[in-house]
Amino acid sequence: MKRHEFLKELHKVSGNRNYLEIGVNDGRSLRLSRVPTIAVDPAFKVVTEIRCDVHLVKATSDEFFARDNPLSHLKGGRHPLRNLRRGRSPLGYWRRTVLDLSFIDGMHLFEYALRDFMNIERHSDWTSVIVFDDMLPRNVDEAARDRHTGAWTGDVYKIAEILGRYRPDLVTVQVDTHPTGQLVVFGADRRNTVLRDRYDEIVAEYDVPDPQKVPETILDRAGAVAPEALLGAGFWRPLTRARALGVGRSRGWEPLRKAVEGVGGGH
């Protein structure tokens, strides 16, 4: 399955009410969205018809997230029932928008992708779905930090190891899509500050000169699941229902974790 085919189906099964895309390029992935959307790219050149309510942002993702209210365009992704059940006024909650589905396909260096994840997670919840592109390079040349090939993933494949090491509370699933794979992340927790607190330490360790020592498990796609297996998993309906009902993390995350791990291993 090609990556855009996978993303198209992911829009369906994830039941997302909004969408954020980092890295627009010509708009081939953006055209898959049918919900309120924000798309960020400092040099986008959209050449295809877009069929959603979209806010195109011509800026770097760092600049975008530095804004006072970066998600002001989006009106979905709320959990009003959670506040009402606890007797709270919903007014404060309406000011926070939760991202349901996010796609990270910006600068192909791990430190940029990691910052994108950190920023997205601050606006996400345990029912959110976050996808990284270009996570399974086919050879060492494709994985170089200094681009010298036509097809180029850069070293964003390191994100899987970093999240496994520093954020074992998340579940990550490598997906064997054509041509260069993806990583789907479940269980976001906006309160977790580990990556922000240790960002400099992580960059200092993982920023190494070319050629990169790409693990054989990455090159062989040993841990990647078939996209059809993930898309057809039974946990999507409970996830979307929990999101709609405003089920809290303490009640909903552990059953979802077990279900996702049962599909693709993850961590």
Secondary structure, DSSP 8 states (H G I E B T S, - for coil): -BHHHHHHHHHHHTT-S-EEEE--TTSTTGGG--S-EEEE-TT----S---S-EEEE-S-HHHHHTSSSTTTT------HHHHHHTT--THHHHT----SEEEE-S-SSHHHHHHHHHHHHTT--TT-EEEEES-S-SSTTTT-SS--SSS--TTTTHHHHHHHHH-TTSEEEEE--BTT-EEEEE---TT--HHHHTHHHHHHHH---SS----HHHHTTTT-B-HHHHHT-TTHHHHHHHHHHT--HHHHHHHHHHHHHHHH---
